[in-house]
Amino acid sequence: MDWETLRAKLALLPEKPGCYRMLDDRGTVIYVGKAKVLRNRVRSYFSGSHDGKTQLMVSRIADFEYIVTDSVAEALVLECNLIKHHMPYYNIMLRDDKTYPYIKITKEEHPRLEIVRRVQKDRAAYFGPYPNGSAAAETKQLLDRLYPLRKCKRLKPKVCLYYHIGQCLAPCEFAVDERDYERITKEISDFLHGGHQQITAELTRKMEREAEQLNFERAGELRDLIQQIGKVMETQKVTVADQVDRDVFGSYADKGYLSIQVFMIRQGKMVERSATVVPHHNAEAEDLGSYIAQFYFDNPDIPKEIFTPEGTDVEGLKEFLGGVKVVTPKRGKKHELLELATHNARLALEEKFRLMEQDVRRTVSAAQELADALGLPSVQRIEAFDNSNTQGVDPVAAMVVFVDGQPVRREYRKYKIKTVQGPDDYASMREVIRRRYTRLLKEGHRLPQLVLVDGGRGQIAAALDVLENELSLDLPVCGLAKDDRHRTSQLFFGEESVPVALDRLSPAFHLLTRIQDEVHRFAITFHRDLRNKGTIQSLLDDIPGVGETRRKQLLRHFGSLADMRGAPLEEFRKAGIGDQLAKKIMAHLSSL
């Protein structure tokens, strides 16, 4: 879009809250943002000066779109949805969808303890979150020893070992009063909220009595149990004495990176400290607010209080979180806690920079060692190719890019082979090389210093023939051969496929192995995804009422046929499929 058209669109922006999407010249969404006033926020990108990282994003904007909402809270919800859908390059995102473990007492006739990663509205009792799975498992194991709830998922026909060692009430054979379960649940809750000192004191008295009666074996068992309680329930750092559940967000930005530290405090104790360091391209407070909104999106475990740094959109987050108390403490213990989170965010970012410097030195030296072995001045940029097919069916190829020995994933490319019939690896390589470098020449993009192909003399010759004879490009080409265990074994260089002597323990050989493994993984994953989608599509086409739109809904929601076949009716509802059609699909899949 030319500047005049863009300026005309800017003049029409409404003075209302909403979300906006920035698009590049290919129509790809590169950034999603929210605004209290769309006109002011979107116009700010095209006027005034910006720092380097924001200016880089602005230079790629070719068009924009916007959606008006009734409130800032609605804009936050919409922003989270759009970020999840588009995964824009310039947005910060919760990439790992990390969840924390909880201990759950199920709401059943005969309740039991289990470890879960999602808090659901099922009237069960949840305790946590715990720092990691090991901490939750140790705590559950301790509770299993102390409280005799059932251990089996389904009641067995007769009592088992747990009954005989006093760790189960055996509801499989004996009636259990509901009041007993209520008492046990309350004791577990009290125990996890600090009442373990009372249990420890009682067990200590029992241990002393057993020792006085010369029952040293039983006394030793009680001593071990007391020590386990002390280990598992070791007092963590108490941050404040008011016992309020709260999350504390600290942030620190530098050199285009944003570090975010989250202290998760439950019952006055810090149970988890989460650190995230991500590239960011906008104001620190704006990106932190977006991160916090994603942090709680679809997560019912929201504490009563949230601390955020100065400048965060507190009012917008309050509305988004349904009235949760969001504050920026100014003094006292709570302010010190916020400062501690900020300090830890800064330390995490400084550590990240130190590791990056070490990694760059190591990978740059590996790339230079490879260049020296090949007699080239530099191989700063390497592009590697691999083909994948199953007996010639659905042939695909993949290309990965490494710069200074590091993968640049945003430049990876996937190719469906279009001109080759049957399993012809050389012809497939010709097509992909032709398509890749014809496009680079046409668009004036940077060429690599080295091209790697998966294979030996035949693949090298195919790539060189296209590069030299069709495109008049003088690019060095290497082939990577594998041994009978499918591991990188030999590097061949040039038209004569001359073997290159490299120490298997050298950084250069390790770099080649990484590149070959990465391009192979990328190609195999693409091929597998295509096969799965093709299988699902062909099966769904046989079901009356499933057209292209609904097929896409199902593919997007389930991803695989196995997940769809075993899914309950509720999952189809979540995918936007009505009950009647869902039952048809379930019946059809179960008949296969």
MITILUM-576282 format. One record per residue: residue in three letters; x, y, z of N, C-alpha, C in turn. Coordinates in steps of 0.05 Angstrom, whole numbers, plus 5000, padded with zeros to 4 digits. Each point is the difference from the previous one (the first is absolute). Example, Ala and Ser with C-alpha at 12.3 -4.5 7.8 and 13.67 -1.06 7.14 Angstrom:
<recs>
ALA526448865156498250245000501850245000;SER499350214986501650245001498550225014;
</recs>
This chain:
<recs>
MET501749765000498350245000501850255000;ASP499350194983501650254998499450185024;TRP501850205004499850175024497450165000;GLU499150094977497650174999497649845009;THR499849754991497749835009500249945030;LEU502449955009500449955029499250245016;ARG500850244991499350245015497050055000;ALA498749934978497150034999498649815020;LYS501149755003498949815019500550105029;LEU502350125005500650105027498050225008;ALA499250164980498150225006497349905008;LEU499349764992497449895006499949835025;LEU502249985015500049845024498150125021;PRO498549835014498150105020501450065027;GLU498850175015501050065027498749815020;LYS500449744997498749805017502149795007;PRO499449845021501949785006499749784980;GLY502149844998499949774982502749874996;CYS500249834980502449864993500850074971;TYR502649994995501050064973502049784992;ARG500149954974501949804989501750144979;MET502649985003501950104980500849784981;LEU499950064973500549814980502550084983;ASP501549804991502350074982499049994971;ASP501850024981499350024972498849744989;ARG500349785015498849744991497349955013;GLY499150195017497549975014500249845026;THR502449945008500549855025499750185024;VAL498649925020499850155025502649995015;ILE501350235004502650005013499850115029;TYR497750145006499750105027497050045006;VAL499249935025497350055009500250175026;GLY498450215001500050175023497250085008;LYS499850125024497550105010500350305006;ALA497850145003500250295005497550105014;LYS500450195017497750145012498750184979;VAL501750124984499050174978501549924975;LEU498749864982501249894976501450224983;ARG498750234997501150214983502850085010;ASN500250065026502550095011502249794999;ARG499349755007502049795002501149934972;VAL498349954981500949914973501550234986;ARG499050245003501450234987502850045011;SER500449935026502650045012502349844986;TYR499249784987502149844986501150154976;PHE498350174988500850134975500850295004;SER500350095024500950275005502050005023;GLY501850205000502050025021502249804996;SER501849995019502349824998499749765019;HIS501349784992499949755016502849905004;ASP500349835020502649875003500449794978;GLY502349884999500849834978498149764997;LYS499349875022498449754997497250064991;THR498850235009497350074991500150104971;GLN502150154993500350104973500249774980;LEU501349785008500349774982497349884994;MET498349985021497349904995498450194983;VAL500150265005498550194985500850004970;SER502649954995500950004972498849774984;ARG499049795014498849774986496950034998;ILE498850205012497150034999499250104972;ALA498349854987498950084974497050075002;ASP498749905021497150065003499349945029;PHE497650085007499049935027497049964999;GLU499049855020497249955003499350055030;TYR497550065005499250045028497249895005;ILE499549955026497449905009499350175024;VAL497750135000499150175022498749825021;THR500550055025498749865023498750205018;ASP498349905018498650185018501650095024;SER502249855006501650085023502949904996;VAL501850105018502849914999500249715008;ALA498349915018500049715008499349824977;GLU498150084984499349844976502350004980;ALA501450234998502350024983502249815009;LEU500449975026502049825011499449714993;VAL497449935003499249724993500449954970;LEU499250194984500349974971503049994992;GLU501750165013502850004995501249725006;CYS499349885022501049735007499249804979;ASN497550014991499049814980501550044974;LEU500450254991501350054975503049925001;ILE501350055023502849925002500249694998;LYS498249865014500149714999499549904972;HIS498250134985499349914973502250064980;HIS501150255000501950094980502949955008;MET500649995026502749975010501950204986;PRO499450265002501550204985502950025009;TYR501850054982502850005005500850215022;TYR498750234999500950225018498550015026;ASN498249815006498749995026501649815018;ILE499950075026501049805019497849815007;MET500749745004498049805003500949805021;LEU498049885013500549775018500449764982;ARG502549944993500549804979499749715010;ASP500549965027500049735009497449915014;ASP498150195003497549945013500549845026;LYS501950105016500849855024497750015020;THR499549765012498049995021501449875024;TYR498950065024501349905025498249785012;PRO501349815014498449785011498550085026;TYR497749885003498450035024499349735012;ILE499549995026499049755012497050045002;LYS498549804991497150024999498849785016;ILE497950075016498349805013497549984984;THR499649784987497749984981497350025015;LYS498150104986497350025011498449764990;GLU500449775014498849754994498849875025;GLU498549804996498949865024502249915018;HIS502249894988502349925016502450164989;PRO500650235011502050184988502849885002;ARG501850104983502849924999501750244993;LEU502649975005501950214993501249954972;GLU500450214985501349984974501550264994;ILE501949984982501550244991498950084973;VAL499350264997498950104975501450264993;ARG499750084975501350244990497950224992;ARG497549945003497950194994498150025023;VAL499350245008497950045021497350034985;GLN498249825006497450014987497850065020;LYS497750094990497850065017498349755003;ASP501049815016498749745003499449945030;ARG500150215017499449985028502149835016;ALA502249924986502149865014501650205016;ALA501749905019501850185016502849994987;TYR501150244994502650024988502050135019;PHE502449905000502150125017502550044983;GLY501150245001502450074984499950284992;PRO501450084978501749824984502649935013;TYR501249784990502649915010502250084980;PRO502550045010502150094982500549824976;ASN499749735004500549824978498549735007;GLY500149824981498749755003501249835023;SER502650025005501249855021499050085027;ALA499850275004499150105026497149915005;ALA498350014979497249915003499949715006;ALA501749844987500049705003500949935029;GLU502150145010500949955027497950065020;THR498650234996497950085019497749805000;LYS499249914975497849814998500849735014;GLN502449924995501049755012499850025031;LEU500850235010499850045029497149995010;LEU498250144986497250005007498849724998;ASP500949844981499049734997500749835024;ARG502350065012500949855024498450095025;LEU499350255000498750115025497049975000;TYR498750004976497150014999498949774983;PRO498249845011499249754986497850034979;LEU500450184981498150014977500749774981;ARG498149934983500549784981502250074980;LYS501549814991502350044982499349914971;CYS498149814997499549904973498050184986;LYS500250014973498250164984497249885000;ARG499949735000497449865001500149815023;LEU497749995014499949825024500549714992;LYS501749875015500649724995498049825014;PRO499849754992498049825012500549935029;LYS502550045010500649945028502350185009;VAL500550005026502050175011502849944989;CYS501750204999502749964989502050075022;LEU502650014993502150045019499850265015;TYR498950214987499850265013498349995025;TYR497949834999498349975024501549875023;HIS501649804993501549855021502250175013;ILE501050204986502150175012498850265010;GLY497450025001498750235012499850254983;GLN500349974973500050244983497550014983;CYS497949855006497550014985497749905018;LEU497750134997497649925016498649764987;ALA500949914977498849774986497050034995;PRO499250214985497150034994499149784981;CYS501849844989499249784982498649785016;GLU500549985027498749795016498550115024;PHE500850245010498850115024498750274995;ALA497750045012498750264997501550215015;VAL500350234987501550235012498150235003;ASP499950115024498250225006501050254986;GLU498250154988500750244985501450205018;ARG499350005026501350185019503049945003;ASP500749754997502849925002501650134977;TYR498850004976501350134977500250305004;GLU497950125011500150295005502250075020;ARG500349835021502150045020502849984987;ILE500449794984502649964987500650234981;THR498150094985500450224981500850255015;LYS498750065023500750235016502849985011;GLU500749765009502749965012502250044978;ILE499449904976501950044978500350304994;SER497850144999500150294995501550145022;ASP499549945025501450125022503049944999;PHE500649754993502849914998501550174979;LEU498850034977501450144978500150305005;HIS498350105018499950295006501550065025;GLY501949835008501750065023499549825024;GLY497949835000499449835023501849765003;HIS502049974982501849775003501650005025;GLN500450245013501450005026498549855021;GLN497350015000498449865019500349694996;ILE499949924974500449724994502849905009;THR502050174994502749935008500349965030;ALA498750195015500149985030498749745010;GLU497749934987498649765008501749754994;LEU501250004976501649774992502549975018;THR501150245008502349995018499349875027;ARG497650075010499149885025499749704997;LYS498949914977499749714995502749874998;MET501950134987502749884997501349975027;GLU499750205018501249985026498849775016;ARG497349974998498749785015500949734990;GLU500349974973500949754989502849945009;ALA501750215001502849955009500149925029;GLU498250135017500049925028499149715004;GLN498349914982499149725002501849814985;LEU502350104991502149844987499149904972;ASN498050134989499149934972501750184981;PHE502549934997501950184986499450004970;GLU499149784989499449994972497750194992;ARG497949995017497750194995500950285005;ALA501650055021501050275006501650114976;GLY501649824988501650084977498350084976;GLU497849854996498150064978498850285004;LEU499250065025498850265007502150224997;ARG502549945008502150204996500450074971;ASP500149794983500350054971497750164989;LEU497549955009497750144991500250305008;ILE500950055025500350275010502150154983;GLN502249864993502150134984498950064972;GLN498449814989498850054973498250245000;ILE498450035022498250245002501750255000;GLY502249995016501750245001501350074974;LYS500749794984501350054974497950114980;VAL497749874999498050074980498850275006;MET499450055026498650245007501950225011;GLU502549984992502050205008499050284994;THR500150175021498950274997501450154978;GLN498550104981501150164979500150295009;LYS501150174983500350285007497350135004;VAL499450095024497550145006500350294991;THR498350084982500450274988498450215016;VAL497649935007498350185016498449835019;ALA499150125022498849855021497050004998;ASP498850114979497150035000498649754987;GLN501649814991498949744989498350044975;VAL500250224986498550054976501449874976;ASP498449864983501149894975500550234981;ARG502450024989500650214981502249924981;ASP500050124976502249984981501450274997;VAL502649994999501650254998501549994974;PHE499650204983501350024974502250225001;GLY502449924995502250194996501149984972;SER500950234989501049994972502550184997;TYR501649934980502350174994500649974970;ALA500450224986500450004971502750114993;ASP501349884981502650104990500749864974;LYS501250154982501149904975497949834984;GLY497550095000498049874985498849755013;TYR500749945025499049775014498450105025;LEU497949845006498550065024500149765018;SER500850045025500149795020497850045020;ILE498449795005497750015017500349795022;GLN499850085025500249825023497350005014;VAL499049765005497449975014500549855026;PHE499350125022500049865026497149925006;MET499649745002497349895007500049945029;ILE498350155015500049985029497349895009;ARG500049785014497649885010500249965030;GLN498050095015499949985029502650125012;GLY500950224990502350145010502749884993;LYS500049794984502549874992500450024970;MET502550044992500750004972500249724991;VAL498149904984500049724991501249974972;GLU500350224985501249974974501150274991;ARG502249994986501250244988500549944970;SER498650144983500249944971501550234987;ALA501949934983501650214986499649964970;THR499550224986499749994971501650234988;VAL501649944979501550204986499349974970;VAL498850224988499149994973500850254985;PRO500449994974500450244984497450175001;HIS500250265000497650174999500650254984;HIS497950124989500350214981498350255006;ASN498750005023498450235008500750095028;ALA498450185011500650115027499949775020;GLU501850015020500249795020497349965014;ALA498750215009497449985014497949884983;GLU499950074974498049894982500449704996;ASP502449924995500549714995499649845026;LEU500750125023499549865026497049965004;GLY498450204994497149985003498949784983;SER501049984975499249794982500749725010;TYR502449985012501049755011498249925024;ILE499350195017498449935024497249904991;ALA498950144980497349914990500249724989;GLN502149934985500349724990500549815023;PHE501450095021500649835023497549895013;TYR497950175001497549925013497849924981;PHE500650014974497949934980499449705002;ASP497449935003499149735003501249865024;ASN500850155021501149885024498450095024;PRO498549815012498350085022501550055026;ASP502549935002501650035024501050295002;ILE498350195005500750285002500150075029;PRO502250115011500150075028498350245007;LYS499850065025498350235009501450274994;GLU502649994997501550264997502349964980;ILE500550204984502250004981501550265002;PHE502749985003501850235001501350044973;THR499950244989501350064974501750255003;PRO502050034983501850245001498550254991;GLU501250225006499050274992499650014970;GLY497850114991499550044972498249794987;THR499649775014498249804989497150094999;ASP498549914981497250084998498449865021;VAL500150105024498749885023497049984997;GLU498750224991497150004997499149804979;GLY501449984978499249814979500249725009;LEU502249945016500349735010497949935021;LYS499350195017497849965019497449924987;GLU499450154979497549944986500249734986;PHE502349944988500449754985499849765019;LEU501050035025500149785019497649995018;GLY498050164994497549995015500150115028;GLY501450235003500150135026502149915019;VAL501949824991502249925017501750255007;LYS501050015024501550235009502750014986;VAL500550204984502550044985501250275010;VAL502349995012501250245012502950024995;THR501150245003502950055000500850105027;PRO501049835018500750095027502150225000;LYS499750205017501850235000502049995023;ARG499449855021501750005024499649745016;GLY501749975019499749775019500949744988;LYS499249785014500849734993499049934972;LYS497650084993499049934973501650134978;HIS500850255004501750144981502749854997;GLU501149925024502649854999499749744984;LEU497649875002499649764986499950054969;LEU498750214992500050084972502850074990;GLU501650145017502750064993501749754997;LEU499549815018501549744998499449864974;ALA497550004992499349874974501350144977;THR500150275001501350164979502949954999;HIS501349985024502849945002500749734988;ASN498349805006500449734989499750004970;ALA498150174990499650024971502550114987;ARG501250195013502550124989502349805000;LEU500249855022502249805002499649784978;ALA497549924995499449794980500850104972;LEU499550264995500750114973503050024997;GLU501450095021502950024999501349724996;GLU498849805013501049734996499549914972;LYS497750064989499449944972502050124981;PHE500750255004502050134983502749875002;ARG500849925024502649875003500049734986;LEU497849855002499949744987500050044969;MET498650214991499950054971502850074990;GLU501550155015502750074992501849754998;GLN499749835020501649754999499249824977;ASP497349984995499049844979500850104973;VAL500050274997500850124974502949944995;ARG501750035020502849944996500549714992;ARG498449825013500449724994499049934972;THR497750104992498849934974501550144977;VAL500850255005501550144979502749864995;SER501249905022502649864996499549734985;ALA497849875005499349754985499650064971;ALA498550214993499650084972502650074987;GLN501750145014502650074987501849764996;GLU499949815019501549754997499049854975;LEU497450004995498949864977500950154974;ALA500050265001500950164977502949944994;ASP501649985020502949954996500449724988;ALA498449805009500249734989499249994971;LEU498250174992499150014972501650194982;GLY501850155012501550204985498450244992;LEU497950075016498350234994500650225020;PRO499650264991500650225019498050005023;SER497549924995498050015022497649834992;VAL498749885020497549874996498050105022;GLN499950265001498250125021497249914997;ARG499049994975497249914994500049744985;ILE498749805012499849734988497149934996;GLU499349904976497349914995500149704993;ALA498449845014500149714997497349894991;PHE500049794982497649894988499849705006;ASP497549915002499549715003497349934988;ASN499849774987497549904988498849795018;SER497449974998498649795015497649904984;ASN499749734998497749884988499849715009;THR497749894996499549725006499449854974;GLN502049874989499849864974498850184979;GLY501050255000499250194980497350145005;VAL498749935022497450125006500350265016;ASP498650214992500150265014502950105004;PRO501550014978502850105004500150295008;VAL501750055020500450285009503050045004;ALA500750255005502850075006499950235021;ALA502250035013500250215021502750134998;MET500250265008502450155000500350145027;VAL502349985013500650155024502350194996;VAL500150215016502150204998501550025026;PHE502650004999501750055023501850244994;VAL500050195019501750244998501950005024;ASP502650024995502049995021499649755018;GLY499349784987499749755015497449975016;GLN498150194997497549995015497749984980;PRO497949845008497749984982498350265000;VAL499150084976498250234997497349894991;ARG498449935019497549844994498050164984;ARG500050265002498050154985500649994970;GLU502449914992500749984972499949724989;TYR499149815016499649734991497850004979;ARG500249814981498049984979499249714995;LYS497449964993499049734993499250004970;TYR500349784987499449984971498449744995;LYS497850034986498649774989501249964972;ILE501049764994501149954974497849994979;LYS500250164979497950034980500549864974;THR502549984991500649914973501149724998;VAL500349865022501349745000497949785006;GLN500049794983498349775005501749775009;GLY499149885023501549775010502450085017;PRO501449815011502250055019502650074985;ASP500250254990502550094986501350225017;ASP501949925016501250185019501650224986;TYR501349934978501650204986498250214986;ALA497949914987498250194988498650185020;SER499449895024498850165021501950215010;MET502649935002502050195008500350224980;ARG499949934974500250214979497750205003;GLU497549895004497750185001500350205024;VAL500749895023500150175024502250214998;ILE502449924990502250194997499150224980;ARG498749924978499150194980498150205012;ARG498049905014498050175012501250195020;ARG501749905017501250165022501650234988;TYR501949954982501950204992498950174977;THR498149914986498650174981498650225015;ARG498849935022498550205016502050195013;LEU502249905011501950195013501150204980;LEU500649904976501050194979497950204992;LYS497549914997497950184992499450215021;GLU500149935025499450195022502450145011;GLY502449934990502450145008500949945028;HIS499349765010500749935028502949905001;ARG501049985024502849915005500349714993;LEU502249934987500749734993501849885021;PRO499949735003501749875020502949984991;GLN501849965019502849944993500449704996;LEU498049845009500349714996497349874999;VAL499749814981497549854997500649715008;LEU498449895018500349725009497749844989;VAL500549774989497849824991500449735014;ASP497849875005500149745014500649784979;GLY502449905000500749794981502950044990;GLY500649854979502850004990500250124972;ARG501449864982500750114974497550074983;GLY498049835000497750054983498550255008;GLN499650045026498650245010501650254995;ILE502749985004501750234996499950084970;ALA500249804982500050064971497350134992;ALA497849905011497450114993499850295008;ALA501050075025499850275010501950184983;LEU502449914995501950174985499150054971;ASP498749804988499050034972498050234999;VAL498250015019498050225000501350265006;LEU501850015020501250255008501850124978;GLU501649834988502050104981498850034972;ASN498649804990499150004972497450144996;GLU498250005019497450134997500050285011;LEU501350045024499850265014502650164999;SER502149894989502650134999500950105027;LEU499749835020500950075027502449835007;ASP501950125013502549875009499849965030;LEU498649805009499749955028501249735007;PRO501749985020501149745008497949825011;VAL500149744992498049805009501549775013;CYS498949925023501149765014497749805004;GLY500849745001498149795006500749875026;LEU497949935015500449875026498949714998;ALA501849815003499349724999499649895028;LYS498349805003499549875026501049724999;ASP500649895025500949725001497549825003;ASP500549745005497749815001498350045025;ARG500950175018498450075024498650274996;HIS500150104976498750254993501250245015;ARG502749995005501450225013501850134979;THR500550265004501850144982502749875000;SER501149924976502549865000502150134983;GLN499250144978502050104982499050254985;LEU501850194996499450254985501449984973;PHE498550054978501150004973499750284989;PHE502050094984500050284991500450014970;GLY498350164987500350084973499249794980;GLU500550064974499149834978501349735001;GLU502549985009501449755001499349845025;SER498350115018499349875025502449915015;VAL501950185004502449945015499449975029;PRO500849785013499649975029501650215015;VAL498850125020501450215016500649885027;ALA502650005008500849895025499350185023;LEU498249915017499250155024500149825024;ASP501250105022500049855025497149985010;ARG499149755006497349965010499450145026;LEU502150065015499650145025500350304998;SER500550104976500450294996497450155000;PRO500150265008497650174999498750014972;ALA501750004979498950014973498449754993;PHE500949775008498549754994497450005017;HIS500250105024497650025017497950184988;LEU501050224988498250194987498649874976;LEU501549854984498849864977497949805009;THR500549865022498149805010497550145009;ARG500350235013497650155009498350094976;ILE501450094979498550104977498649774986;GLN501449784996498749774987497749895016;ASP500349985026497849905017497650204999;GLU500650264999497850195001498450004973;VAL501449994978498650014974498449734996;HIS501249785010498649754998497550005017;ARG500250105025497750025018497850174987;PHE500850234989498150194988498549874976;ALA501549864983498849874977498149775008;ILE500949835018498449785009497450095014;THR500250215016497650115014498050104979;PHE501050154980498250114980498749774984;HIS501549794993498949784985497949855017;ARG500649965025498149865018497450155003;ASP500350275004497650175002498249984975;LEU501350014977498549994975498549734998;ARG501449795007498849734998497649985019;ASN500350105025497949985019497650164991;LYS500550254990497850174991498649884976;GLY501649884982498849874977498249775007;THR500949845020498449775009497450095012;ILE500250205018497650115013498150114979;GLN501150164981498350134980498549794984;SER501449794991498749804983497849855016;LEU500549955025498049875016497650185006;LEU500550255005497850185006498350064975;ASP501249984977498550064975497649804996;ASP500249765014498049804996497550055018;ILE500250205018497850045019498250224990;PRO497449944996498150214991499950235021;GLY500050244990499950235017502750125007;VAL502249864993502750115005501150114974;GLY499950264997501150134977502750125006;GLU500950174982502750115003500450165026;THR497950175007500250175023500249835026;ARG498149805002500149845024502449825002;ARG501049914977502449844999502450165011;LYS500250254992502150175010499850055031;GLN497450035009499650035029501049755015;LEU499449774990500849765013503149964999;LEU501250054977502949984998501450195019;ARG498950255001501350205017499849925030;HIS497749895008499549955028501449745009;PHE499749784984501049745009502949944991;GLY500750074975502749964991500549724990;SER499049795012500549734992497549835001;LEU500049794985497649824999499749855026;ALA502249935013499949855025498750175022;ASP500750265001498850185020497050034994;MET499250014974497250044994498449755006;ARG501249764995498549755003499449965030;GLY501850075018499549955028498850245015;ALA499150204986499150255013497149975009;PRO499350115023497250005009498450214985;LEU497450005004498250184986500750295007;GLU500950055024500650275009502250134983;GLU502049834992502250114984499050094972;PHE498149864989498850094974498550265004;ARG498750035022498750265005502050235001;LYS502349955013502150205002501050074972;ALA499949814982500950044972497950144983;GLY497750065012497850144985498349814984;ILE500049745008498449804985497549935017;GLY497650014987497549945014499949715009;ASP498349945019499949735012499149794979;GLN498150074983499049804981502249924980;LEU501450204989502149944982502449865014;ALA500550095025502249885015499549705004;LYS497549935006499449715004500449844974;LYS499350134977500549874974503049944996;ILE501650215006502949984996501149785019;MET499150005025501049805019499249724992;ALA497649974990499149734991501649914976;HIS500550194981501549934976502949915007;LEU501350155018502749945007500249745016;SER498049955017500149755016499649764983;SER498850034976499549774982502449934983;LEU502050185000502449954983501949795013;
</recs>
